[in-house]
Amino acid sequence: MSLARSLLLRASRSRWLADQMSRRAFARRAVRRFMPGEDLSEALSACATLKAEGFGTVLTQLGENLTTVAEADAVRDHYLGLFDQIRSRGLPVHVSVKPTQLGLDLSADACAAHLLVLAGRAEATGSWLWLDMEDASYVDRTLGLYRSLRARHERVGLCLQAYLRRSPADLAALLPLRPAIRLVKGAYAEPAHIAFPDKRDTDLAFFDLSVKLLAAAAKGEAYAVLGTHDLTLLRRLTARASELGVKDGAYEIHMLYGIRSADQRALLREGRAVRTLISYGRSWFPWYMRRLAERPANVWFVVRSMW
């Protein structure tokens, strides 16, 4: 792992830095590189703009590792209201949540109950609920939550991280469920025995896992989502999808708001199904540091944007 990435990931865990930066106007200006604003209304406006261009979107409210049951209840209610707004505005929006947003650290049963309610609302409003993956200590519990959801609901998806050494086995175990999987590279600081420290190994793992997902998608046994900004990888994978007989629209490409926007539009013009992930909320600092750690070269862009 590079020194820059290591420092950014360490910064992402600092509550003192998060508190300091959240108060600084220049930091809030910089974070707009990756999110349209802190408020839900700004995120929904961005979704409407992207819809006019032909994009779908995924919304997530930032914040994780909540400390009280009341906070988790409030997050559940917020997302319930969001699903209703999505339907009333006719937006092609999915919702992605972190289990710790819904109280996983406090009560696994309460978290599971919240997720079942949200999955039901997602189906009732014609949307989807995606279960995000957090650091490696949560993987087993998150897989268990997804299995429970998938047993009762169709329109639920799960994120898997390619840099985790265990992910090939996890994917193989999930495929009998006919899952929807969003594959990403991974953005948490993990020890080398748990996650690949070398970017090249992560890229190879991402490609191999994506091919397995696409092969399952070609048979109607999975819905594959490629969550990466790596255009070289995407070109190889879209070519492989064609070889496997996976039709355009039978899989999706997910990219973050504000990253490679021109390339997202180019992929859309080629007939790919592209969905833009939009984050909002005031608890943006840990998420923002992890985004910078994915590509430390973005730091210079951020420094310029602050001024």
Contacts in CASP RR format, 6 or more apart in sequence:
PFRMAT RR
TARGET T0000
AUTHOR 0000-0000-0000
METHOD contacts of the structure
MODEL  1
MSLARSLLLRASRSRWLADQMSRRAFARRAVRRFMPGEDLSEALSACATL
KAEGFGTVLTQLGENLTTVAEADAVRDHYLGLFDQIRSRGLPVHVSVKPT
QLGLDLSADACAAHLLVLAGRAEATGSWLWLDMEDASYVDRTLGLYRSLR
ARHERVGLCLQAYLRRSPADLAALLPLRPAIRLVKGAYAEPAHIAFPDKR
DTDLAFFDLSVKLLAAAAKGEAYAVLGTHDLTLLRRLTARASELGVKDGA
YEIHMLYGIRSADQRALLREGRAVRTLISYGRSWFPWYMRRLAERPANVW
FVVRSMW
1 189 0 8 1.000
1 197 0 8 1.000
2 296 0 8 1.000
4 293 0 8 1.000
4 296 0 8 1.000
4 299 0 8 1.000
5 293 0 8 1.000
5 296 0 8 1.000
6 189 0 8 1.000
8 289 0 8 1.000
8 290 0 8 1.000
8 292 0 8 1.000
8 293 0 8 1.000
8 296 0 8 1.000
8 299 0 8 1.000
9 188 0 8 1.000
9 189 0 8 1.000
9 289 0 8 1.000
9 290 0 8 1.000
9 293 0 8 1.000
10 189 0 8 1.000
11 17 0 8 1.000
11 289 0 8 1.000
12 189 0 8 1.000
12 285 0 8 1.000
12 286 0 8 1.000
12 287 0 8 1.000
12 288 0 8 1.000
12 289 0 8 1.000
12 290 0 8 1.000
12 293 0 8 1.000
13 189 0 8 1.000
13 286 0 8 1.000
17 285 0 8 1.000
18 283 0 8 1.000
18 285 0 8 1.000
18 286 0 8 1.000
21 27 0 8 1.000
21 285 0 8 1.000
22 28 0 8 1.000
22 282 0 8 1.000
22 284 0 8 1.000
22 285 0 8 1.000
26 306 0 8 1.000
26 307 0 8 1.000
27 306 0 8 1.000
28 38 0 8 1.000
29 305 0 8 1.000
29 306 0 8 1.000
30 302 0 8 1.000
30 305 0 8 1.000
30 306 0 8 1.000
31 284 0 8 1.000
31 288 0 8 1.000
32 305 0 8 1.000
33 258 0 8 1.000
33 298 0 8 1.000
33 301 0 8 1.000
33 302 0 8 1.000
33 305 0 8 1.000
34 256 0 8 1.000
34 257 0 8 1.000
34 258 0 8 1.000
34 259 0 8 1.000
34 279 0 8 1.000
34 288 0 8 1.000
34 291 0 8 1.000
35 43 0 8 1.000
35 257 0 8 1.000
35 278 0 8 1.000
35 279 0 8 1.000
35 280 0 8 1.000
35 281 0 8 1.000
35 284 0 8 1.000
36 42 0 8 1.000
36 43 0 8 1.000
36 45 0 8 1.000
36 46 0 8 1.000
36 257 0 8 1.000
36 278 0 8 1.000
36 280 0 8 1.000
37 43 0 8 1.000
37 280 0 8 1.000
37 281 0 8 1.000
38 280 0 8 1.000
38 281 0 8 1.000
38 282 0 8 1.000
38 284 0 8 1.000
39 280 0 8 1.000
39 281 0 8 1.000
40 61 0 8 1.000
40 82 0 8 1.000
40 85 0 8 1.000
40 280 0 8 1.000
40 281 0 8 1.000
42 280 0 8 1.000
43 59 0 8 1.000
43 278 0 8 1.000
43 279 0 8 1.000
43 280 0 8 1.000
44 59 0 8 1.000
44 85 0 8 1.000
44 89 0 8 1.000
44 91 0 8 1.000
46 57 0 8 1.000
46 257 0 8 1.000
46 278 0 8 1.000
47 56 0 8 1.000
47 57 0 8 1.000
47 59 0 8 1.000
47 91 0 8 1.000
47 93 0 8 1.000
47 278 0 8 1.000
48 89 0 8 1.000
48 91 0 8 1.000
50 56 0 8 1.000
50 57 0 8 1.000
50 276 0 8 1.000
51 57 0 8 1.000
51 91 0 8 1.000
51 92 0 8 1.000
53 265 0 8 1.000
53 268 0 8 1.000
54 268 0 8 1.000
55 264 0 8 1.000
55 268 0 8 1.000
55 274 0 8 1.000
55 275 0 8 1.000
55 276 0 8 1.000
56 92 0 8 1.000
56 93 0 8 1.000
56 274 0 8 1.000
56 275 0 8 1.000
56 276 0 8 1.000
57 91 0 8 1.000
57 92 0 8 1.000
57 93 0 8 1.000
57 94 0 8 1.000
57 275 0 8 1.000
57 276 0 8 1.000
57 277 0 8 1.000
57 278 0 8 1.000
58 93 0 8 1.000
58 94 0 8 1.000
58 95 0 8 1.000
58 96 0 8 1.000
58 130 0 8 1.000
58 254 0 8 1.000
58 275 0 8 1.000
58 276 0 8 1.000
58 277 0 8 1.000
58 278 0 8 1.000
59 82 0 8 1.000
59 86 0 8 1.000
59 93 0 8 1.000
59 94 0 8 1.000
59 95 0 8 1.000
59 96 0 8 1.000
59 278 0 8 1.000
59 279 0 8 1.000
59 280 0 8 1.000
60 95 0 8 1.000
60 96 0 8 1.000
60 97 0 8 1.000
60 98 0 8 1.000
60 132 0 8 1.000
60 277 0 8 1.000
60 278 0 8 1.000
60 279 0 8 1.000
60 280 0 8 1.000
61 75 0 8 1.000
61 78 0 8 1.000
61 79 0 8 1.000
61 82 0 8 1.000
61 101 0 8 1.000
61 279 0 8 1.000
61 280 0 8 1.000
61 281 0 8 1.000
62 279 0 8 1.000
62 280 0 8 1.000
62 281 0 8 1.000
62 282 0 8 1.000
62 283 0 8 1.000
62 284 0 8 1.000
62 287 0 8 1.000
63 98 0 8 1.000
63 101 0 8 1.000
63 281 0 8 1.000
63 283 0 8 1.000
63 286 0 8 1.000
63 287 0 8 1.000
64 98 0 8 1.000
64 100 0 8 1.000
64 101 0 8 1.000
64 134 0 8 1.000
64 283 0 8 1.000
64 286 0 8 1.000
65 100 0 8 1.000
65 105 0 8 1.000
66 72 0 8 1.000
66 75 0 8 1.000
66 100 0 8 1.000
66 101 0 8 1.000
66 103 0 8 1.000
66 105 0 8 1.000
66 106 0 8 1.000
67 105 0 8 1.000
67 106 0 8 1.000
68 106 0 8 1.000
69 103 0 8 1.000
69 106 0 8 1.000
69 107 0 8 1.000
69 110 0 8 1.000
71 103 0 8 1.000
72 101 0 8 1.000
72 102 0 8 1.000
72 103 0 8 1.000
72 106 0 8 1.000
72 110 0 8 1.000
72 111 0 8 1.000
72 114 0 8 1.000
73 114 0 8 1.000
75 97 0 8 1.000
75 101 0 8 1.000
75 102 0 8 1.000
75 114 0 8 1.000
76 102 0 8 1.000
76 114 0 8 1.000
76 117 0 8 1.000
76 118 0 8 1.000
79 95 0 8 1.000
79 97 0 8 1.000
79 118 0 8 1.000
79 121 0 8 1.000
80 117 0 8 1.000
80 118 0 8 1.000
80 121 0 8 1.000
82 95 0 8 1.000
83 95 0 8 1.000
83 118 0 8 1.000
83 121 0 8 1.000
83 122 0 8 1.000
83 124 0 8 1.000
83 125 0 8 1.000
83 127 0 8 1.000
84 121 0 8 1.000
84 125 0 8 1.000
86 93 0 8 1.000
86 95 0 8 1.000
86 125 0 8 1.000
86 127 0 8 1.000
87 125 0 8 1.000
87 126 0 8 1.000
87 127 0 8 1.000
93 127 0 8 1.000
94 122 0 8 1.000
94 127 0 8 1.000
94 128 0 8 1.000
94 129 0 8 1.000
94 130 0 8 1.000
94 275 0 8 1.000
95 118 0 8 1.000
95 122 0 8 1.000
95 127 0 8 1.000
95 128 0 8 1.000
95 129 0 8 1.000
95 130 0 8 1.000
96 129 0 8 1.000
96 130 0 8 1.000
96 131 0 8 1.000
96 132 0 8 1.000
96 159 0 8 1.000
96 277 0 8 1.000
97 115 0 8 1.000
97 118 0 8 1.000
97 129 0 8 1.000
97 130 0 8 1.000
97 131 0 8 1.000
97 132 0 8 1.000
98 132 0 8 1.000
98 134 0 8 1.000
99 111 0 8 1.000
99 115 0 8 1.000
99 131 0 8 1.000
99 132 0 8 1.000
99 134 0 8 1.000
99 138 0 8 1.000
99 141 0 8 1.000
99 142 0 8 1.000
99 145 0 8 1.000
100 134 0 8 1.000
100 138 0 8 1.000
102 110 0 8 1.000
102 111 0 8 1.000
102 114 0 8 1.000
102 115 0 8 1.000
103 110 0 8 1.000
103 111 0 8 1.000
103 114 0 8 1.000
104 111 0 8 1.000
104 138 0 8 1.000
104 141 0 8 1.000
104 145 0 8 1.000
108 141 0 8 1.000
108 145 0 8 1.000
111 145 0 8 1.000
112 145 0 8 1.000
112 148 0 8 1.000
115 129 0 8 1.000
115 131 0 8 1.000
115 145 0 8 1.000
115 148 0 8 1.000
115 149 0 8 1.000
116 148 0 8 1.000
116 149 0 8 1.000
116 152 0 8 1.000
116 153 0 8 1.000
118 129 0 8 1.000
119 129 0 8 1.000
119 149 0 8 1.000
119 152 0 8 1.000
119 153 0 8 1.000
119 155 0 8 1.000
119 156 0 8 1.000
120 129 0 8 1.000
120 153 0 8 1.000
122 128 0 8 1.000
122 129 0 8 1.000
122 153 0 8 1.000
122 155 0 8 1.000
122 156 0 8 1.000
123 153 0 8 1.000
123 154 0 8 1.000
123 155 0 8 1.000
126 155 0 8 1.000
127 155 0 8 1.000
128 155 0 8 1.000
128 156 0 8 1.000
128 157 0 8 1.000
128 180 0 8 1.000
129 149 0 8 1.000
129 153 0 8 1.000
129 155 0 8 1.000
129 156 0 8 1.000
129 157 0 8 1.000
130 156 0 8 1.000
130 157 0 8 1.000
130 158 0 8 1.000
130 159 0 8 1.000
130 180 0 8 1.000
130 182 0 8 1.000
131 142 0 8 1.000
131 145 0 8 1.000
131 146 0 8 1.000
131 149 0 8 1.000
131 156 0 8 1.000
131 157 0 8 1.000
131 158 0 8 1.000
131 159 0 8 1.000
132 159 0 8 1.000
133 139 0 8 1.000
133 142 0 8 1.000
133 158 0 8 1.000
133 159 0 8 1.000
133 160 0 8 1.000
133 161 0 8 1.000
133 184 0 8 1.000
134 142 0 8 1.000
134 188 0 8 1.000
135 188 0 8 1.000
135 189 0 8 1.000
135 190 0 8 1.000
136 164 0 8 1.000
136 188 0 8 1.000
136 190 0 8 1.000
136 194 0 8 1.000
136 195 0 8 1.000
139 164 0 8 1.000
139 166 0 8 1.000
139 170 0 8 1.000
142 158 0 8 1.000
143 158 0 8 1.000
143 170 0 8 1.000
143 174 0 8 1.000
146 156 0 8 1.000
146 157 0 8 1.000
146 158 0 8 1.000
146 174 0 8 1.000
146 179 0 8 1.000
147 177 0 8 1.000
149 156 0 8 1.000
150 156 0 8 1.000
150 157 0 8 1.000
150 177 0 8 1.000
150 179 0 8 1.000
156 180 0 8 1.000
157 179 0 8 1.000
157 180 0 8 1.000
157 181 0 8 1.000
157 182 0 8 1.000
157 223 0 8 1.000
158 174 0 8 1.000
158 179 0 8 1.000
158 180 0 8 1.000
158 181 0 8 1.000
158 182 0 8 1.000
159 181 0 8 1.000
159 182 0 8 1.000
159 183 0 8 1.000
159 184 0 8 1.000
160 167 0 8 1.000
160 170 0 8 1.000
160 171 0 8 1.000
160 181 0 8 1.000
160 182 0 8 1.000
160 183 0 8 1.000
160 184 0 8 1.000
160 209 0 8 1.000
161 167 0 8 1.000
161 184 0 8 1.000
161 185 0 8 1.000
161 186 0 8 1.000
161 188 0 8 1.000
161 195 0 8 1.000
162 183 0 8 1.000
162 184 0 8 1.000
162 185 0 8 1.000
162 186 0 8 1.000
162 202 0 8 1.000
162 205 0 8 1.000
162 206 0 8 1.000
162 209 0 8 1.000
163 185 0 8 1.000
163 186 0 8 1.000
163 190 0 8 1.000
163 195 0 8 1.000
163 196 0 8 1.000
163 201 0 8 1.000
163 202 0 8 1.000
163 205 0 8 1.000
164 170 0 8 1.000
164 186 0 8 1.000
164 190 0 8 1.000
164 194 0 8 1.000
164 195 0 8 1.000
165 193 0 8 1.000
165 194 0 8 1.000
165 195 0 8 1.000
165 196 0 8 1.000
166 194 0 8 1.000
167 205 0 8 1.000
167 209 0 8 1.000
168 205 0 8 1.000
168 208 0 8 1.000
168 209 0 8 1.000
168 212 0 8 1.000
171 181 0 8 1.000
171 209 0 8 1.000
171 212 0 8 1.000
171 213 0 8 1.000
172 212 0 8 1.000
174 181 0 8 1.000
175 212 0 8 1.000
175 216 0 8 1.000
175 221 0 8 1.000
175 222 0 8 1.000
178 220 0 8 1.000
178 221 0 8 1.000
178 222 0 8 1.000
179 222 0 8 1.000
179 223 0 8 1.000
180 222 0 8 1.000
180 223 0 8 1.000
180 225 0 8 1.000
181 213 0 8 1.000
181 222 0 8 1.000
181 223 0 8 1.000
181 224 0 8 1.000
181 225 0 8 1.000
182 225 0 8 1.000
182 227 0 8 1.000
182 254 0 8 1.000
183 206 0 8 1.000
183 209 0 8 1.000
183 210 0 8 1.000
183 213 0 8 1.000
183 224 0 8 1.000
183 225 0 8 1.000
183 226 0 8 1.000
183 227 0 8 1.000
183 228 0 8 1.000
184 227 0 8 1.000
184 228 0 8 1.000
185 202 0 8 1.000
185 203 0 8 1.000
185 206 0 8 1.000
185 228 0 8 1.000
185 230 0 8 1.000
185 294 0 8 1.000
186 195 0 8 1.000
186 202 0 8 1.000
186 294 0 8 1.000
187 290 0 8 1.000
187 291 0 8 1.000
187 293 0 8 1.000
187 294 0 8 1.000
188 195 0 8 1.000
188 290 0 8 1.000
195 202 0 8 1.000
196 202 0 8 1.000
196 205 0 8 1.000
203 230 0 8 1.000
203 233 0 8 1.000
206 228 0 8 1.000
206 230 0 8 1.000
206 233 0 8 1.000
207 233 0 8 1.000
207 236 0 8 1.000
207 237 0 8 1.000
210 224 0 8 1.000
210 226 0 8 1.000
210 233 0 8 1.000
210 237 0 8 1.000
210 240 0 8 1.000
211 237 0 8 1.000
211 240 0 8 1.000
211 244 0 8 1.000
213 222 0 8 1.000
213 224 0 8 1.000
213 251 0 8 1.000
214 224 0 8 1.000
214 237 0 8 1.000
214 240 0 8 1.000
214 241 0 8 1.000
214 244 0 8 1.000
214 246 0 8 1.000
214 251 0 8 1.000
215 244 0 8 1.000
216 222 0 8 1.000
216 224 0 8 1.000
217 223 0 8 1.000
217 224 0 8 1.000
217 241 0 8 1.000
217 244 0 8 1.000
217 246 0 8 1.000
217 250 0 8 1.000
217 251 0 8 1.000
218 241 0 8 1.000
218 244 0 8 1.000
218 245 0 8 1.000
218 246 0 8 1.000
218 250 0 8 1.000
223 250 0 8 1.000
223 251 0 8 1.000
223 252 0 8 1.000
224 246 0 8 1.000
224 251 0 8 1.000
224 252 0 8 1.000
225 251 0 8 1.000
225 252 0 8 1.000
225 253 0 8 1.000
225 254 0 8 1.000
225 275 0 8 1.000
226 233 0 8 1.000
226 234 0 8 1.000
226 237 0 8 1.000
226 251 0 8 1.000
226 252 0 8 1.000
226 253 0 8 1.000
226 254 0 8 1.000
227 253 0 8 1.000
227 254 0 8 1.000
227 255 0 8 1.000
228 234 0 8 1.000
228 253 0 8 1.000
228 255 0 8 1.000
229 255 0 8 1.000
229 256 0 8 1.000
229 259 0 8 1.000
229 260 0 8 1.000
229 263 0 8 1.000
229 295 0 8 1.000
231 260 0 8 1.000
231 263 0 8 1.000
234 253 0 8 1.000
234 267 0 8 1.000
238 272 0 8 1.000
241 251 0 8 1.000
248 271 0 8 1.000
248 272 0 8 1.000
248 273 0 8 1.000
249 271 0 8 1.000
249 272 0 8 1.000
249 273 0 8 1.000
251 273 0 8 1.000
252 273 0 8 1.000
252 274 0 8 1.000
252 275 0 8 1.000
253 267 0 8 1.000
253 272 0 8 1.000
253 273 0 8 1.000
253 274 0 8 1.000
253 275 0 8 1.000
254 274 0 8 1.000
254 275 0 8 1.000
254 276 0 8 1.000
254 277 0 8 1.000
255 263 0 8 1.000
255 264 0 8 1.000
255 274 0 8 1.000
255 275 0 8 1.000
255 276 0 8 1.000
255 277 0 8 1.000
256 276 0 8 1.000
256 277 0 8 1.000
256 279 0 8 1.000
256 291 0 8 1.000
257 276 0 8 1.000
257 277 0 8 1.000
257 278 0 8 1.000
257 279 0 8 1.000
264 274 0 8 1.000
264 276 0 8 1.000
267 274 0 8 1.000
268 274 0 8 1.000
279 287 0 8 1.000
291 298 0 8 1.000
292 298 0 8 1.000
292 299 0 8 1.000
292 302 0 8 1.000
END
